[in-house]
Amino acid sequence: MAKAKKRQAMGRGLSALLPTDENLVQGSVEGKVIELPLNQIETNPFQPRTQFNPDTLAELASSISELGVIQPITVRKLKDNNYQLVSGERRFRASQSINLKSIPAFVRVANDQESLEMALVENIQRDDLDPIEIALSYDRLINEIELTQEQMSKRVGKKRSTVTNYLRLLNLDPIIQSGIRDGFISMGHGRALLSVADKQEQLKLYKKIVATGMSVRATEQAVRPKKTKTATANDYTSKYLDTFKNFFDATVQTTVDKNGAGKIIISFESEKEFENIRKKLK
């Protein structure tokens, strides 16, 4: 029985030390950390993050169950004794999942714009955000908070070139953006694909990367402009190159010497691509 009581006390974390809103004079909660009922807190409509990993949420919930909430969430006070999340939605969701009644919360004064900015900046600092989430957060800071890229780079502590590289990912086809979010390709792949102006070609190469496991370096080589050589009287192969490329779905090059003799070179990036070429040769 003594052990059970001890565990219960540990599980309360900060909650055991904090006053509740009811114990404070109304209007004096701003700037304080208090214990708030979860049913008085609404989620932040400005929350830039849309995906929460259920496994890591479950791990956090288990930790909270054992030790309580160690770091308070941040909220702002609304009307009628209600509050809105500014940051800490993972802690809020994890606490809900184990049916906690209340949670430690730091109450601060913030209008809609300040609430959005705090939520965006806090999310950008997280290590587990995917590149598209970061890019969308940057984009919202520029368009909704009306920050320049220079101002934003200072606000989030990143080089301006880094900010620009993330923002450029939003020029990719939505299917490719989803591929980055889901981990099918990396940000490096995405940056390489930006060199392909034609959206259909961009998508075609994206599908090839996913299907073959093409590396970032191989992708960069694939999108690099090919050096064209001046056709000679003996170079009778050039007009058929596209036919070869389309048939093998691979890079095909030819060399022709002054006597008209030459070679056909079929390149492949992986074992899977080699097998595809081999089957077509049969």
C-alpha positions, 0 to 999 in steps of 0.5 A, a space after each residue: 500500500 505504501 509503495 502504491 501511494 508513493 508511485 501515485 505521488 510521483 505520477 503527479 509530477 508538478 501537479 502536486 506543487 501547483 495552485 489551481 485557477 480556482 485558488 487564484 483571484 480571477 484575472 491574476 493567472 497570467 504569468 503563472 504556472 497553475 494546474 488546469 483542468 484538461 476540459 477547460 483547454 482547447 487546442 490551438 487552431 493555429 497549430 502548424 503541426 498536423 501529424 503526431 506519431 502514435 508510438 511516440 505519443 504512447 511512450 510520452 503517455 507512459 512516462 507521464 503516467 509514471 512521473 507526471 508532466 515534468 514540463 508545463 504546457 503553455 496556454 493563453 486565457 480566453 473568455 469564461 475561464 477557458 484556455 487555449 493551447 499555445 504550445 505543448 500539444 503532444 503533452 496535452 494529447 498524451 495526458 488526455 489519452 491516459 484520462 488525466 483530469 488536469 495538467 500544469 500550464 504556464 498562462 501567458 498573454 497572447 493575441 492570435 498573431 502572437 499565438 500563431 508565431 509562438 506555435 510556429 517557432 516552437 515547432 520549427 525548433 523540434 528535431 522530429 519535424 519533417 522537411 515539409 512541415 518546417 517549410 510550411 511553418 516558414 511559409 506561414 511566418 512569412 505570409 501570416 506574420 509578415 516576416 521577411 526571410 531575413 527577419 525569420 532567419 534571425 527569429 528561428 536561429 537559422 541561416 537565410 540560405 537554409 530557410 530558402 532551401 526549405 521554402 523551395 520544397 513547396 514548389 515540388 509537386 504535392 505528390 512528391 511533397 507527400 513522399 518527403 513527409 512519409 519518408 519515401 525520399 529525403 530532402 536531398 532528393 527533393 532539392 535535386 528534383 527541383 532542377 527538373 522544370 517539367 512536372 511530369 518528368 519530375 514525377 517520373 523521376 520521383 517514382 523511379 527513386 522510390 522504386 529503385 532506391 536511387 541515392 541522392 547523388 545518383 539523383 543529382 547526376 540524373 538531373 544534371 544537364 547532359 553535355 551535347 556533342 556536335 553531330 558529325 556525318 558519321 554520328 547516325 545514332 543520335 536521332 535514335 537515342 530517345 527510342 532506346 531511352 524510352 524502351 529501356 527506361 534508362 540512360 543510353 549513350 552512344 559513341 561513334 568514331 570517324 570510321 562509323 564504328 561505335 558503342 551503345 552504353 546503357 547505364 543503371 543505378 541499382 540491381 533492380 534497374 539492371 534486372 529491368 534492362 536484362 528482361 527487356 533484352 530477352 
